[in-house]
Amino acid sequence: MTTAASEKQRVINLAFTGASGAQYGLRLLQCLVAANCRVHVMISKAAQVVIATETDLKLPGNTTAMQEALASYAGARPGQVLVFGREDWFAPPASGSGEKAPLVICPCSTGTLSALATGASNNLIERAGDVALKERRQLILVPREAPFSEVHLENMLRLTRMGAVIMPASPGFYHRPNSVSDLVDFIVARLLDHLGLPQDLMPRWGEERAKAKQPD
């Protein structure tokens, strides 16, 4: 018999900001939908430009139309992907009394890093990050920049000390990637692991070695 707790759909807050690396966030969205999560999406103006530049996905400016486009892209069921506007202060991520959920900002611009490190709340994404920090909720930030300045590094250190996880979009190569998609999946797999969600995008380190040591 299934319980109400097991039937409850897990909620993940996902924000896109104006750093390069839109593919990471879009792939994560697909995987969250496939894992039966409900995803609350927030997209900055700069992120819309980056998505249009780096992918074939052209998002409309209207929030309702954007929601339909992302739901279609991710293969979501009706109501599974919800998009909230940049100043929608009544959205669940905007308050500590809203639904408790992790927040992943992927990609995370260095401007957003700065805003979160200094407690700015000029838009919904910044407010959602501020809420995650003050409520001690899971906050994962995926910066994509090179090189990092002293300011960037200081902001990342400050946020790490506050409890955030900084996961730069720096894929490894030990799984011998054959495509850009393999590189994207490397980071997305790590994000899913941190969120406690199952993933089969890539094997975990040591799995093959452990299997080889199992008795026949």
Phi, psi and omega in degrees: 000133179274145179262167179297324181294320181288335181275342184293132182281131180286141181253134175233131173269128183231123180241142175248127174239186196275024173276158171295152180113029179302330181301326179297312181293321180292320177293320177298318178303314178301316182291323177295320177296317179297331179275009177069027175275153166267130188244123174266115188254137174230132185228125178282165178298317180296324179296323177299320179294316181296317180300317180293330181282320188265346183224176177271002181275120178251109183271132176290160181285332181289132184299318180296316179293323178297319178299316179297319181294316181289322177298318177295317180300319184271355182069038185274155172282161178305130178084357182280328176247120180241129180253131181245140182291166187293338179233034178273084186287353177263004177291149181307321182291351187279353184217147176294340177272001175282179183300129181290125182201150174293157174237127174244124175253108191214108359280162180247117180288159177291335174294320177292320175306313181298315181299317181291322182292335183252003175079019178289149178219059185276348178209177186295322180298313179296320178295319179298320177294320178298318178297315180301319181291314184289333180268002181058040176268162181295127179228118180242126182244132183243084178285151177221092183210154177198130350281169175273135175278171177300322179298315179301313183294321178295320178294321178294319177297316180299316180291324176298318178294334177281347179116356179285156173255123177262116181236086180302147179283072183236083184293148174276175182234003182290345175271008176054066181297144179251354185205168174299323179301323178296322179292318177298315182296331178302311181289318181297322177299319178295321178296316179297321176300315180295329179278355180074027180253144180294148178210144175233027180290326179203150179292148177282152181301131176090353182299313182294322179296319180295319179296322182294335182270355179289140178293148178292000000 
